[in-house]
C-alpha cells in the first residue's frame, strides 16, 4: 500500500479498538494534503516491511 493515504476505518460497523505506536519519519504536503509518513514500531517482520 505504498503511496496511499490511510484515513482510518470509515466503513459502517467498523469500530476503533486500540492505538498502536508508530514512528513518524516525516510530514509533507502530498497531493494537496499534509500527511505523516509513518512506520510501525514493531519492526520489519510485521505488516508491509514495517
N, C-alpha and C positions, 0 to 999 in steps of 0.2 A: 504494500500500500504506500509506496514512496510517492511523494509529491501530491498527496491528497490531504485536504484539511479535515480533521476529525472534529465534529461538533458535539459529540457525546450521544448517549442513547436518546433518540427522539421518537421512536416507534411507540404507538399506543400499547399500553400494557407492559412496557419495559420500565423497570424501576432502577434507580441508582442504589447500589448496595454498599460499597466501601470505597474509600480513597486508596490509591496506590502511589507510592513515591516515584517520581521521575526526576531525571536530571535535565534541566533546561540548558541547552547548549547555546542558543541564540534566539533573539527576537528580531523579526524582519517584516518588511512590507512585501506581501506575496499576493499578486492578483488583486490589488486594491484593499487588502485586509492585513492588519497586523496579526502575525501568527508567532507562536513559540515553537521552535524546533526542539523536540524532547526525545530522550531515550529512557527506556525502562531502567530502573535502578537495580534490577536483579540479574544483570549480566546478559551476555550474548547467547546463552543457551535457551532463553525464554523469548517468546514472540517472534518477530521478524528480525533476527540478528540483534536483538537488544533494542 
